[in-house]
Each structure stands twice: as structure tokens, then as C-alpha cells.
């Protein structure tokens, strides 16, 4: 059995979305259990559900709450209580295998990091999700907003965590990794990107990564690599741009097919194709971003997600827990970092000459 803890109060819509999604998820996954966390009155409709446990929390982290409020003042929030279900207890066993929340991203990352801590060898957790590509598959992109400024070592860690994620969930032994840049040539990009490229190539030469090289923004959608690594600022802009472009294209197509009676008749003929196109670019199908690098599995849903989208986030958390993602990330990080030269050693100054 895989057990998921769900912050039912998070997001723009709260229980009106999370509860129907949880009910649909339970019906589709007979080997799953849910721990629903929220205010007692909000969870009332779920009383008596099979394979479901209700845990009360008296507070809610609002979408506009500062991180400080979520971390220090609202200690009995549904978000924090749900995350705590993933933390191992005195016996070393956690109540849940993974946590899912649609709450405030900054608050979710801060509380998760405080409650669960990071894995040894990981300086900063990263947000990773999938984006559709032309090969009728997915490209995993990270980081998507957790870390605005990154050092080269952080990008290496993101690559290792992303590789473990794809390997665990998609069953690819050596997924390919691309470093997002303004050109494919190794001489292009900022000093941070150049240094990150050197670290990634070194890890690849030692057999710890399948590093393809630099990739550009369009390569996310061509599917040139399984994973694309970038800092959180660039990743978040790329994600929001892609979602906006998909919505705009869908809107344009709808406008063109409803201009007059002839285009409406054409739309009827093309309806199967249009429905398939809509399904492929529907960002709700890709909802559910993993917060990688923590000592527990936490998944972030879009705050504006509807029931269908939130169910997809539950599916991703379920797949990650079932495939032991946490253990795989830990093993790959430990193996690689032990083989790489210490950052402190590389930065250590040489002998100091004595003066008279």
C-alpha cells in the first residue's frame, strides 16, 4: 500500500477541488491510502471513505501569506501537518510515503525544508515537473522557481536529482541531461553556466550522468534530452511562457473555427483532431511538481488546479512513492558526490609564502 498525505485546504479552491480529486484517485488506485488533512468541517464529506484517514488542522496557509507567517506563526496549518506525516517518527517509520499540496509555493518549500531537512550532499531542494515534447513524451525540467540564483554545484545536484527522478518513474536507466543555455557551444553562457557544464561533463566522464551538453529553450519541446537543468528564475519563466503559449494557441484555434458558418462546419469535421490537440497541450495533465532534495517526498500542485489537475498531482506522488524515488535520489547523490572532488578542496588556497 502507498499512503499519501494531502493538504486539503491548500490552493485557490481548497476542499471543493481536493476532496473530489481524492475520491477519484481512491477509486482508480485500490492499493493506495490517503491521509486527508484540514479543518474538521471541511473534511466532513470524506468521513467514512474507505482507505482514508482524517487528520484535523486548525489553521490554513493562505496563498498570499508570507513565508515567515507559514513557518513561524501557523504551526498547526494543514500544510505543515500534512508535511509532518512524511517525517519518520521515533520508530523510523513515517505515517505517509509522500505529501501533496496546492498551497503557496514559497511557504511549501520553506516548511518542507524546515520539517524534513535536506538530503546529505544537497544544498538546495529543486522543483521539477514534466513538459510535453514533440516525441509524444515528456521532458523533465528543473529548477522551476525554488532557487532564483544558483551556483554551478547546485546545477550539478539538480541534474543528479532529475536523473534519479526520471530513472525511477519512467524506468530509463541513463536518462539524458541537457544544460539550458543561450547556445549549444560550450563557450557560450555566463560563468556559472560554463562552470556547471564542466562539472556535468566531469560527472559524465566518470559514469554518473548521461550529459548531452548545452541545449536551448526550444529543445525542451523537441525532446532532445530527457532532462533540462536550469536555475529557478529561468525555469519558472520558461514554464509560465509555455503554459501561456498553449492557452493562446488553443484560443486562436477556437476563434478561427467560430468565425462563420463555414468554419463552424469545418470544426465539426475536425472535432476529433481538435480534441486530441487540446488533450496534448492541456497543462492540467502535467500537474504535480516534485520538491527534490528533501528527506521526504513532497509534491506541489498548481494553486489554481481543478479536480482533474489535482488528481494528476496525486498520481505523480503515487508513482514516485511506489518506485522508491527518495531512496534512488539519495543513492545517486551519495555515489556521485563521493566520487567528485570536494568544493572546499578545490577552493582551498595554496601554501602561503613566509615573509621576512
ZANU-815603 format. One record per residue (C-alpha): z, y, x; residue in three letters; residue number from 1. Coordinates in pm, whole numbers, always signed. Example, Ala and Ser with C-alpha at 12.3 -4.5 7.8 and 13.67 -1.06 7.14 Angstrom:
% residues 2
<pt Z="+780" Y="-450" X="+1230" aa="ALA" i="1"/>
<pt Z="+714" Y="-106" X="+1367" aa="SER" i="2"/>
***
This chain:
% residues 356
<pt Z="+0" Y="+0" X="+0" aa="UNK" i="1"/>
<pt Z="-82" Y="+352" X="+115" aa="UNK" i="2"/>
<pt Z="+161" Y="+616" X="-7" aa="UNK" i="3"/>
<pt Z="+61" Y="+984" X="-30" aa="UNK" i="4"/>
<pt Z="+292" Y="+1282" X="-85" aa="UNK" i="5"/>
<pt Z="+130" Y="+1554" X="-297" aa="UNK" i="6"/>
<pt Z="+232" Y="+1918" X="-321" aa="UNK" i="7"/>
<pt Z="+156" Y="+1956" X="-691" aa="UNK" i="8"/>
<pt Z="+242" Y="+2327" X="-704" aa="UNK" i="9"/>
<pt Z="+6" Y="+2447" X="-430" aa="UNK" i="10"/>
<pt Z="-328" Y="+2621" X="-474" aa="UNK" i="11"/>
<pt Z="-463" Y="+2871" X="-723" aa="UNK" i="12"/>
<pt Z="-420" Y="+2639" X="-1023" aa="UNK" i="13"/>
<pt Z="-120" Y="+2419" X="-943" aa="UNK" i="14"/>
<pt Z="-35" Y="+2123" X="-1171" aa="UNK" i="15"/>
<pt Z="-324" Y="+2193" X="-1410" aa="UNK" i="16"/>
<pt Z="-553" Y="+2067" X="-1130" aa="UNK" i="17"/>
<pt Z="-336" Y="+1849" X="-909" aa="UNK" i="18"/>
<pt Z="-197" Y="+1624" X="-1183" aa="UNK" i="19"/>
<pt Z="-536" Y="+1526" X="-1338" aa="UNK" i="20"/>
<pt Z="-668" Y="+1466" X="-985" aa="UNK" i="21"/>
<pt Z="-371" Y="+1244" X="-902" aa="UNK" i="22"/>
<pt Z="-416" Y="+1046" X="-1222" aa="UNK" i="23"/>
<pt Z="-785" Y="+987" X="-1149" aa="UNK" i="24"/>
<pt Z="-700" Y="+890" X="-790" aa="UNK" i="25"/>
<pt Z="-444" Y="+631" X="-901" aa="UNK" i="26"/>
<pt Z="-694" Y="+476" X="-1141" aa="UNK" i="27"/>
<pt Z="-952" Y="+445" X="-861" aa="UNK" i="28"/>
<pt Z="-709" Y="+315" X="-596" aa="UNK" i="29"/>
<pt Z="-496" Y="+21" X="-714" aa="UNK" i="30"/>
<pt Z="-344" Y="-13" X="-365" aa="UNK" i="31"/>
<pt Z="-215" Y="+344" X="-348" aa="UNK" i="32"/>
<pt Z="+112" Y="+507" X="-445" aa="UNK" i="33"/>
<pt Z="+184" Y="+877" X="-493" aa="UNK" i="34"/>
<pt Z="+495" Y="+1089" X="-441" aa="UNK" i="35"/>
<pt Z="+447" Y="+1395" X="-661" aa="UNK" i="36"/>
<pt Z="+648" Y="+1699" X="-552" aa="UNK" i="37"/>
<pt Z="+708" Y="+2005" X="-765" aa="UNK" i="38"/>
<pt Z="+924" Y="+2170" X="-1027" aa="UNK" i="39"/>
<pt Z="+1070" Y="+1933" X="-1285" aa="UNK" i="40"/>
<pt Z="+899" Y="+2093" X="-1584" aa="UNK" i="41"/>
<pt Z="+561" Y="+2094" X="-1406" aa="UNK" i="42"/>
<pt Z="+584" Y="+1725" X="-1324" aa="UNK" i="43"/>
<pt Z="+692" Y="+1622" X="-1675" aa="UNK" i="44"/>
<pt Z="+343" Y="+1498" X="-1780" aa="UNK" i="45"/>
<pt Z="+349" Y="+1248" X="-1492" aa="UNK" i="46"/>
<pt Z="+671" Y="+1073" X="-1596" aa="UNK" i="47"/>
<pt Z="+608" Y="+704" X="-1646" aa="UNK" i="48"/>
<pt Z="+288" Y="+689" X="-1445" aa="UNK" i="49"/>
<pt Z="+253" Y="+357" X="-1256" aa="UNK" i="50"/>
<pt Z="+287" Y="+360" X="-877" aa="UNK" i="51"/>
<pt Z="+417" Y="+715" X="-892" aa="UNK" i="52"/>
<pt Z="+746" Y="+873" X="-782" aa="UNK" i="53"/>
<pt Z="+853" Y="+1225" X="-880" aa="UNK" i="54"/>
<pt Z="+1046" Y="+1444" X="-635" aa="UNK" i="55"/>
<pt Z="+1178" Y="+1780" X="-752" aa="UNK" i="56"/>
<pt Z="+1148" Y="+2104" X="-553" aa="UNK" i="57"/>
<pt Z="+1290" Y="+2432" X="-682" aa="UNK" i="58"/>
<pt Z="+1057" Y="+2675" X="-502" aa="UNK" i="59"/>
<pt Z="+683" Y="+2735" X="-462" aa="UNK" i="60"/>
<pt Z="+495" Y="+2888" X="-169" aa="UNK" i="61"/>
<pt Z="+257" Y="+3138" X="-327" aa="UNK" i="62"/>
<pt Z="-94" Y="+3184" X="-191" aa="UNK" i="63"/>
<pt Z="-11" Y="+3536" X="-69" aa="UNK" i="64"/>
<pt Z="+330" Y="+3454" X="+80" aa="UNK" i="65"/>
<pt Z="+369" Y="+3548" X="+448" aa="UNK" i="66"/>
<pt Z="+430" Y="+3260" X="+687" aa="UNK" i="67"/>
<pt Z="+784" Y="+3385" X="+751" aa="UNK" i="68"/>
<pt Z="+872" Y="+3354" X="+382" aa="UNK" i="69"/>
<pt Z="+740" Y="+2997" X="+361" aa="UNK" i="70"/>
<pt Z="+909" Y="+2894" X="+683" aa="UNK" i="71"/>
<pt Z="+1249" Y="+3061" X="+665" aa="UNK" i="72"/>
<pt Z="+1325" Y="+3158" X="+308" aa="UNK" i="73"/>
<pt Z="+1168" Y="+2894" X="+84" aa="UNK" i="74"/>
<pt Z="+1327" Y="+2586" X="+237" aa="UNK" i="75"/>
<pt Z="+1310" Y="+2391" X="-90" aa="UNK" i="76"/>
<pt Z="+945" Y="+2465" X="-160" aa="UNK" i="77"/>
<pt Z="+718" Y="+2192" X="-293" aa="UNK" i="78"/>
<pt Z="+508" Y="+2232" X="+22" aa="UNK" i="79"/>
<pt Z="+798" Y="+2175" X="+260" aa="UNK" i="80"/>
<pt Z="+947" Y="+1889" X="+60" aa="UNK" i="81"/>
<pt Z="+606" Y="+1717" X="+45" aa="UNK" i="82"/>
<pt Z="+556" Y="+1753" X="+420" aa="UNK" i="83"/>
<pt Z="+907" Y="+1618" X="+481" aa="UNK" i="84"/>
<pt Z="+806" Y="+1294" X="+309" aa="UNK" i="85"/>
<pt Z="+581" Y="+1223" X="+608" aa="UNK" i="86"/>
<pt Z="+859" Y="+1270" X="+864" aa="UNK" i="87"/>
<pt Z="+1021" Y="+943" X="+974" aa="UNK" i="88"/>
<pt Z="+1383" Y="+902" X="+868" aa="UNK" i="89"/>
<pt Z="+1677" Y="+756" X="+1057" aa="UNK" i="90"/>
<pt Z="+1528" Y="+408" X="+1037" aa="UNK" i="91"/>
<pt Z="+1198" Y="+529" X="+1182" aa="UNK" i="92"/>
<pt Z="+1014" Y="+488" X="+851" aa="UNK" i="93"/>
<pt Z="+859" Y="+776" X="+657" aa="UNK" i="94"/>
<pt Z="+855" Y="+792" X="+277" aa="UNK" i="95"/>
<pt Z="+481" Y="+869" X="+277" aa="UNK" i="96"/>
<pt Z="+185" Y="+794" X="+503" aa="UNK" i="97"/>
<pt Z="+17" Y="+1132" X="+451" aa="UNK" i="98"/>
<pt Z="+65" Y="+1464" X="+270" aa="UNK" i="99"/>
<pt Z="-191" Y="+1665" X="+70" aa="UNK" i="100"/>
<pt Z="-153" Y="+2030" X="-30" aa="UNK" i="101"/>
<pt Z="-381" Y="+2306" X="-158" aa="UNK" i="102"/>
<pt Z="-132" Y="+2573" X="-59" aa="UNK" i="103"/>
<pt Z="-151" Y="+2872" X="+171" aa="UNK" i="104"/>
<pt Z="-325" Y="+2755" X="+491" aa="UNK" i="105"/>
<pt Z="-113" Y="+2959" X="+732" aa="UNK" i="106"/>
<pt Z="+207" Y="+2850" X="+564" aa="UNK" i="107"/>
<pt Z="+97" Y="+2486" X="+553" aa="UNK" i="108"/>
<pt Z="+19" Y="+2484" X="+925" aa="UNK" i="109"/>
<pt Z="+342" Y="+2662" X="+1019" aa="UNK" i="110"/>
<pt Z="+568" Y="+2445" X="+804" aa="UNK" i="111"/>
<pt Z="+389" Y="+2126" X="+912" aa="UNK" i="112"/>
<pt Z="+428" Y="+2220" X="+1275" aa="UNK" i="113"/>
<pt Z="+796" Y="+2304" X="+1228" aa="UNK" i="114"/>
<pt Z="+886" Y="+1993" X="+1030" aa="UNK" i="115"/>
<pt Z="+666" Y="+1733" X="+1203" aa="UNK" i="116"/>
<pt Z="+615" Y="+1882" X="+1553" aa="UNK" i="117"/>
<pt Z="+300" Y="+1823" X="+1757" aa="UNK" i="118"/>
<pt Z="+195" Y="+1508" X="+1938" aa="UNK" i="119"/>
<pt Z="+274" Y="+1490" X="+2308" aa="UNK" i="120"/>
<pt Z="-12" Y="+1647" X="+2501" aa="UNK" i="121"/>
<pt Z="-125" Y="+1866" X="+2209" aa="UNK" i="122"/>
<pt Z="-58" Y="+2238" X="+2240" aa="UNK" i="123"/>
<pt Z="-206" Y="+2343" X="+1906" aa="UNK" i="124"/>
<pt Z="-299" Y="+2149" X="+1593" aa="UNK" i="125"/>
<pt Z="-653" Y="+2197" X="+1461" aa="UNK" i="126"/>
<pt Z="-810" Y="+2192" X="+1116" aa="UNK" i="127"/>
<pt Z="-1103" Y="+1951" X="+1086" aa="UNK" i="128"/>
<pt Z="-1338" Y="+1879" X="+797" aa="UNK" i="129"/>
<pt Z="-1687" Y="+1743" X="+734" aa="UNK" i="130"/>
<pt Z="-2004" Y="+1935" X="+653" aa="UNK" i="131"/>
<pt Z="-2327" Y="+1777" X="+520" aa="UNK" i="132"/>
<pt Z="-2625" Y="+1736" X="+751" aa="UNK" i="133"/>
<pt Z="-2996" Y="+1657" X="+719" aa="UNK" i="134"/>
<pt Z="-2942" Y="+1292" X="+813" aa="UNK" i="135"/>
<pt Z="-2774" Y="+1237" X="+476" aa="UNK" i="136"/>
<pt Z="-2444" Y="+1212" X="+658" aa="UNK" i="137"/>
<pt Z="-2163" Y="+1438" X="+778" aa="UNK" i="138"/>
<pt Z="-2081" Y="+1648" X="+1080" aa="UNK" i="139"/>
<pt Z="-1711" Y="+1687" X="+1160" aa="UNK" i="140"/>
<pt Z="-1625" Y="+2044" X="+1267" aa="UNK" i="141"/>
<pt Z="-1300" Y="+2170" X="+1422" aa="UNK" i="142"/>
<pt Z="-1116" Y="+2402" X="+1451" aa="UNK" i="143"/>
<pt Z="-1170" Y="+2578" X="+1118" aa="UNK" i="144"/>
<pt Z="-908" Y="+2850" X="+1133" aa="UNK" i="145"/>
<pt Z="-578" Y="+2732" X="+1274" aa="UNK" i="146"/>
<pt Z="-639" Y="+2884" X="+1620" aa="UNK" i="147"/>
<pt Z="-825" Y="+3213" X="+1648" aa="UNK" i="148"/>
<pt Z="-803" Y="+3230" X="+2028" aa="UNK" i="149"/>
<pt Z="-835" Y="+2912" X="+2232" aa="UNK" i="150"/>
<pt Z="-814" Y="+2815" X="+2597" aa="UNK" i="151"/>
<pt Z="-1059" Y="+2558" X="+2742" aa="UNK" i="152"/>
<pt Z="-786" Y="+2291" X="+2738" aa="UNK" i="153"/>
<pt Z="-741" Y="+2341" X="+2364" aa="UNK" i="154"/>
<pt Z="-1111" Y="+2276" X="+2301" aa="UNK" i="155"/>
<pt Z="-1085" Y="+1955" X="+2503" aa="UNK" i="156"/>
<pt Z="-791" Y="+1848" X="+2287" aa="UNK" i="157"/>
<pt Z="-991" Y="+1929" X="+1973" aa="UNK" i="158"/>
<pt Z="-1275" Y="+1710" X="+2099" aa="UNK" i="159"/>
<pt Z="-1039" Y="+1419" X="+2161" aa="UNK" i="160"/>
<pt Z="-875" Y="+1453" X="+1819" aa="UNK" i="161"/>
<pt Z="-1210" Y="+1487" X="+1645" aa="UNK" i="162"/>
<pt Z="-1338" Y="+1176" X="+1821" aa="UNK" i="163"/>
<pt Z="-1034" Y="+980" X="+1708" aa="UNK" i="164"/>
<pt Z="-1081" Y="+1106" X="+1351" aa="UNK" i="165"/>
<pt Z="-1447" Y="+1005" X="+1327" aa="UNK" i="166"/>
<pt Z="-1384" Y="+677" X="+1503" aa="UNK" i="167"/>
<pt Z="-1102" Y="+587" X="+1264" aa="UNK" i="168"/>
<pt Z="-1254" Y="+699" X="+934" aa="UNK" i="169"/>
<pt Z="-1626" Y="+633" X="+991" aa="UNK" i="170"/>
<pt Z="-1596" Y="+335" X="+1225" aa="UNK" i="171"/>
<pt Z="-1802" Y="+487" X="+1509" aa="UNK" i="172"/>
<pt Z="-1676" Y="+360" X="+1845" aa="UNK" i="173"/>
<pt Z="-1811" Y="+651" X="+2052" aa="UNK" i="174"/>
<pt Z="-1896" Y="+947" X="+1828" aa="UNK" i="175"/>
<pt Z="-2094" Y="+1222" X="+1999" aa="UNK" i="176"/>
<pt Z="-1933" Y="+1561" X="+2062" aa="UNK" i="177"/>
<pt Z="-2108" Y="+1898" X="+2084" aa="UNK" i="178"/>
<pt Z="-1955" Y="+2225" X="+2203" aa="UNK" i="179"/>
<pt Z="-2060" Y="+2517" X="+1980" aa="UNK" i="180"/>
<pt Z="-2224" Y="+2790" X="+2186" aa="UNK" i="181"/>
<pt Z="-2489" Y="+3062" X="+2172" aa="UNK" i="182"/>
<pt Z="-2733" Y="+2836" X="+2356" aa="UNK" i="183"/>
<pt Z="-2771" Y="+2482" X="+2484" aa="UNK" i="184"/>
<pt Z="-2778" Y="+2580" X="+2852" aa="UNK" i="185"/>
<pt Z="-2455" Y="+2526" X="+3047" aa="UNK" i="186"/>
<pt Z="-2479" Y="+2876" X="+3198" aa="UNK" i="187"/>
<pt Z="-2455" Y="+3046" X="+2856" aa="UNK" i="188"/>
<pt Z="-2145" Y="+3149" X="+2668" aa="UNK" i="189"/>
<pt Z="-1810" Y="+3303" X="+2751" aa="UNK" i="190"/>
<pt Z="-1599" Y="+3195" X="+3047" aa="UNK" i="191"/>
<pt Z="-1379" Y="+2998" X="+2807" aa="UNK" i="192"/>
<pt Z="-1677" Y="+2804" X="+2675" aa="UNK" i="193"/>
<pt Z="-1813" Y="+2739" X="+3024" aa="UNK" i="194"/>
<pt Z="-1478" Y="+2608" X="+3143" aa="UNK" i="195"/>
<pt Z="-1441" Y="+2397" X="+2829" aa="UNK" i="196"/>
<pt Z="-1785" Y="+2250" X="+2897" aa="UNK" i="197"/>
<pt Z="-1672" Y="+2149" X="+3247" aa="UNK" i="198"/>
<pt Z="-1359" Y="+1979" X="+3109" aa="UNK" i="199"/>
<pt Z="-1560" Y="+1796" X="+2843" aa="UNK" i="200"/>
<pt Z="-1818" Y="+1676" X="+3097" aa="UNK" i="201"/>
<pt Z="-1538" Y="+1555" X="+3325" aa="UNK" i="202"/>
<pt Z="-1378" Y="+1363" X="+3039" aa="UNK" i="203"/>
<pt Z="-1718" Y="+1216" X="+2951" aa="UNK" i="204"/>
<pt Z="-1782" Y="+1107" X="+3310" aa="UNK" i="205"/>
<pt Z="-1451" Y="+920" X="+3303" aa="UNK" i="206"/>
<pt Z="-1550" Y="+745" X="+2980" aa="UNK" i="207"/>
<pt Z="-1304" Y="+924" X="+2750" aa="UNK" i="208"/>
<pt Z="-1564" Y="+1112" X="+2545" aa="UNK" i="209"/>
<pt Z="-1927" Y="+1087" X="+2441" aa="UNK" i="210"/>
<pt Z="-2007" Y="+1451" X="+2523" aa="UNK" i="211"/>
<pt Z="-2359" Y="+1560" X="+2425" aa="UNK" i="212"/>
<pt Z="-2340" Y="+1913" X="+2561" aa="UNK" i="213"/>
<pt Z="-2371" Y="+2258" X="+2409" aa="UNK" i="214"/>
<pt Z="-2502" Y="+2288" X="+2054" aa="UNK" i="215"/>
<pt Z="-2591" Y="+2586" X="+1835" aa="UNK" i="216"/>
<pt Z="-2489" Y="+2671" X="+1481" aa="UNK" i="217"/>
<pt Z="-2793" Y="+2510" X="+1319" aa="UNK" i="218"/>
<pt Z="-2709" Y="+2179" X="+1488" aa="UNK" i="219"/>
<pt Z="-2411" Y="+2140" X="+1255" aa="UNK" i="220"/>
<pt Z="-2663" Y="+2079" X="+978" aa="UNK" i="221"/>
<pt Z="-2927" Y="+1889" X="+1172" aa="UNK" i="222"/>
<pt Z="-2669" Y="+1625" X="+1260" aa="UNK" i="223"/>
<pt Z="-2747" Y="+1635" X="+1631" aa="UNK" i="224"/>
<pt Z="-2387" Y="+1534" X="+1708" aa="UNK" i="225"/>
<pt Z="-2115" Y="+1365" X="+1507" aa="UNK" i="226"/>
<pt Z="-1859" Y="+1631" X="+1601" aa="UNK" i="227"/>
<pt Z="-1886" Y="+2003" X="+1674" aa="UNK" i="228"/>
<pt Z="-1597" Y="+2174" X="+1855" aa="UNK" i="229"/>
<pt Z="-1522" Y="+2546" X="+1843" aa="UNK" i="230"/>
<pt Z="-1233" Y="+2789" X="+1817" aa="UNK" i="231"/>
<pt Z="-1082" Y="+2864" X="+1476" aa="UNK" i="232"/>
<pt Z="-1239" Y="+3208" X="+1438" aa="UNK" i="233"/>
<pt Z="-1594" Y="+3082" X="+1484" aa="UNK" i="234"/>
<pt Z="-1529" Y="+2765" X="+1285" aa="UNK" i="235"/>
<pt Z="-1390" Y="+2947" X="+984" aa="UNK" i="236"/>
<pt Z="-1682" Y="+3191" X="+979" aa="UNK" i="237"/>
<pt Z="-1928" Y="+2900" X="+1002" aa="UNK" i="238"/>
<pt Z="-1757" Y="+2713" X="+717" aa="UNK" i="239"/>
<pt Z="-1741" Y="+3011" X="+481" aa="UNK" i="240"/>
<pt Z="-2100" Y="+3107" X="+566" aa="UNK" i="241"/>
<pt Z="-2221" Y="+2755" X="+487" aa="UNK" i="242"/>
<pt Z="-2036" Y="+2749" X="+154" aa="UNK" i="243"/>
<pt Z="-2173" Y="+3090" X="+62" aa="UNK" i="244"/>
<pt Z="-2528" Y="+2990" X="+156" aa="UNK" i="245"/>
<pt Z="-2508" Y="+2671" X="-52" aa="UNK" i="246"/>
<pt Z="-2388" Y="+2868" X="-355" aa="UNK" i="247"/>
<pt Z="-2659" Y="+3130" X="-308" aa="UNK" i="248"/>
<pt Z="-2938" Y="+2870" X="-283" aa="UNK" i="249"/>
<pt Z="-2814" Y="+2695" X="-596" aa="UNK" i="250"/>
<pt Z="-2806" Y="+3029" X="-777" aa="UNK" i="251"/>
<pt Z="-3159" Y="+3119" X="-660" aa="UNK" i="252"/>
<pt Z="-3299" Y="+2785" X="-781" aa="UNK" i="253"/>
<pt Z="-3131" Y="+2829" X="-1119" aa="UNK" i="254"/>
<pt Z="-3273" Y="+3181" X="-1152" aa="UNK" i="255"/>
<pt Z="-3627" Y="+3070" X="-1068" aa="UNK" i="256"/>
<pt Z="-3622" Y="+2780" X="-1317" aa="UNK" i="257"/>
<pt Z="-3497" Y="+3002" X="-1602" aa="UNK" i="258"/>
<pt Z="-3739" Y="+3294" X="-1567" aa="UNK" i="259"/>
<pt Z="-3965" Y="+3199" X="-1861" aa="UNK" i="260"/>
<pt Z="-4065" Y="+2913" X="-2092" aa="UNK" i="261"/>
<pt Z="-4294" Y="+2757" X="-1832" aa="UNK" i="262"/>
<pt Z="-4033" Y="+2746" X="-1556" aa="UNK" i="263"/>
<pt Z="-3782" Y="+2603" X="-1805" aa="UNK" i="264"/>
<pt Z="-4025" Y="+2323" X="-1890" aa="UNK" i="265"/>
<pt Z="-4072" Y="+2261" X="-1518" aa="UNK" i="266"/>
<pt Z="-3694" Y="+2245" X="-1482" aa="UNK" i="267"/>
<pt Z="-3676" Y="+1964" X="-1739" aa="UNK" i="268"/>
<pt Z="-3927" Y="+1761" X="-1539" aa="UNK" i="269"/>
<pt Z="-3746" Y="+1834" X="-1212" aa="UNK" i="270"/>
<pt Z="-3396" Y="+1778" X="-1355" aa="UNK" i="271"/>
<pt Z="-3323" Y="+1452" X="-1165" aa="UNK" i="272"/>
<pt Z="-3423" Y="+1615" X="-836" aa="UNK" i="273"/>
<pt Z="-3220" Y="+1928" X="-912" aa="UNK" i="274"/>
<pt Z="-2911" Y="+1724" X="-997" aa="UNK" i="275"/>
<pt Z="-2941" Y="+1529" X="-673" aa="UNK" i="276"/>
<pt Z="-2982" Y="+1851" X="-475" aa="UNK" i="277"/>
<pt Z="-2678" Y="+2003" X="-645" aa="UNK" i="278"/>
<pt Z="-2473" Y="+1696" X="-559" aa="UNK" i="279"/>
<pt Z="-2572" Y="+1706" X="-190" aa="UNK" i="280"/>
<pt Z="-2475" Y="+2071" X="-142" aa="UNK" i="281"/>
<pt Z="-2166" Y="+2064" X="-365" aa="UNK" i="282"/>
<pt Z="-1886" Y="+2174" X="-129" aa="UNK" i="283"/>
<pt Z="-1628" Y="+2010" X="-356" aa="UNK" i="284"/>
<pt Z="-1743" Y="+1667" X="-233" aa="UNK" i="285"/>
<pt Z="-1636" Y="+1761" X="+121" aa="UNK" i="286"/>
<pt Z="-1294" Y="+1899" X="+29" aa="UNK" i="287"/>
<pt Z="-997" Y="+1788" X="+235" aa="UNK" i="288"/>
<pt Z="-941" Y="+1911" X="+590" aa="UNK" i="289"/>
<pt Z="-717" Y="+1721" X="+831" aa="UNK" i="290"/>
<pt Z="-449" Y="+1904" X="+1029" aa="UNK" i="291"/>
<pt Z="-488" Y="+1711" X="+1353" aa="UNK" i="292"/>
<pt Z="-236" Y="+1701" X="+1637" aa="UNK" i="293"/>
<pt Z="+83" Y="+1669" X="+1431" aa="UNK" i="294"/>
<pt Z="+331" Y="+1380" X="+1431" aa="UNK" i="295"/>
<pt Z="+223" Y="+1304" X="+1078" aa="UNK" i="296"/>
<pt Z="-90" Y="+1320" X="+861" aa="UNK" i="297"/>
<pt Z="-134" Y="+1641" X="+660" aa="UNK" i="298"/>
<pt Z="-450" Y="+1729" X="+465" aa="UNK" i="299"/>
<pt Z="-544" Y="+2073" X="+335" aa="UNK" i="300"/>
<pt Z="-737" Y="+2117" X="+12" aa="UNK" i="301"/>
<pt Z="-916" Y="+2437" X="-83" aa="UNK" i="302"/>
<pt Z="-682" Y="+2662" X="-276" aa="UNK" i="303"/>
<pt Z="-948" Y="+2713" X="-544" aa="UNK" i="304"/>
<pt Z="-1024" Y="+2340" X="-577" aa="UNK" i="305"/>
<pt Z="-1073" Y="+2191" X="-922" aa="UNK" i="306"/>
<pt Z="-956" Y="+1841" X="-1015" aa="UNK" i="307"/>
<pt Z="-1268" Y="+1674" X="-876" aa="UNK" i="308"/>
<pt Z="-1238" Y="+1855" X="-542" aa="UNK" i="309"/>
<pt Z="-864" Y="+1786" X="-510" aa="UNK" i="310"/>
<pt Z="-929" Y="+1418" X="-574" aa="UNK" i="311"/>
<pt Z="-1169" Y="+1419" X="-278" aa="UNK" i="312"/>
<pt Z="-889" Y="+1556" X="-59" aa="UNK" i="313"/>
<pt Z="-667" Y="+1270" X="-176" aa="UNK" i="314"/>
<pt Z="-946" Y="+1025" X="-90" aa="UNK" i="315"/>
<pt Z="-974" Y="+1162" X="+263" aa="UNK" i="316"/>
<pt Z="-600" Y="+1140" X="+319" aa="UNK" i="317"/>
<pt Z="-601" Y="+785" X="+185" aa="UNK" i="318"/>
<pt Z="-884" Y="+678" X="+418" aa="UNK" i="319"/>
<pt Z="-714" Y="+840" X="+718" aa="UNK" i="320"/>
<pt Z="-381" Y="+668" X="+649" aa="UNK" i="321"/>
<pt Z="-545" Y="+332" X="+577" aa="UNK" i="322"/>
<pt Z="-734" Y="+348" X="+907" aa="UNK" i="323"/>
<pt Z="-427" Y="+443" X="+1115" aa="UNK" i="324"/>
<pt Z="-567" Y="+782" X="+1215" aa="UNK" i="325"/>
<pt Z="-235" Y="+908" X="+1351" aa="UNK" i="326"/>
<pt Z="-200" Y="+618" X="+1594" aa="UNK" i="327"/>
<pt Z="-561" Y="+648" X="+1708" aa="UNK" i="328"/>
<pt Z="-531" Y="+1021" X="+1778" aa="UNK" i="329"/>
<pt Z="-211" Y="+962" X="+1973" aa="UNK" i="330"/>
<pt Z="-359" Y="+676" X="+2178" aa="UNK" i="331"/>
<pt Z="-675" Y="+866" X="+2269" aa="UNK" i="332"/>
<pt Z="-486" Y="+1183" X="+2363" aa="UNK" i="333"/>
<pt Z="-237" Y="+997" X="+2584" aa="UNK" i="334"/>
<pt Z="-507" Y="+789" X="+2754" aa="UNK" i="335"/>
<pt Z="-727" Y="+1088" X="+2832" aa="UNK" i="336"/>
<pt Z="-463" Y="+1339" X="+2937" aa="UNK" i="337"/>
<pt Z="-309" Y="+1088" X="+3178" aa="UNK" i="338"/>
<pt Z="-646" Y="+1049" X="+3348" aa="UNK" i="339"/>
<pt Z="-716" Y="+1422" X="+3374" aa="UNK" i="340"/>
<pt Z="-569" Y="+1645" X="+3647" aa="UNK" i="341"/>
<pt Z="-265" Y="+1844" X="+3537" aa="UNK" i="342"/>
<pt Z="-335" Y="+2202" X="+3433" aa="UNK" i="343"/>
<pt Z="-30" Y="+2312" X="+3630" aa="UNK" i="344"/>
<pt Z="-157" Y="+2136" X="+3942" aa="UNK" i="345"/>
<pt Z="-498" Y="+2297" X="+3907" aa="UNK" i="346"/>
<pt Z="-340" Y="+2640" X="+3871" aa="UNK" i="347"/>
<pt Z="-83" Y="+2594" X="+4149" aa="UNK" i="348"/>
<pt Z="-122" Y="+2836" X="+4441" aa="UNK" i="349"/>
<pt Z="-181" Y="+2713" X="+4790" aa="UNK" i="350"/>
<pt Z="+68" Y="+2744" X="+5077" aa="UNK" i="351"/>
<pt Z="+195" Y="+3094" X="+5138" aa="UNK" i="352"/>
<pt Z="+142" Y="+3217" X="+5491" aa="UNK" i="353"/>
<pt Z="+456" Y="+3328" X="+5669" aa="UNK" i="354"/>
<pt Z="+476" Y="+3689" X="+5780" aa="UNK" i="355"/>
<pt Z="+646" Y="+3815" X="+6088" aa="UNK" i="356"/>
***
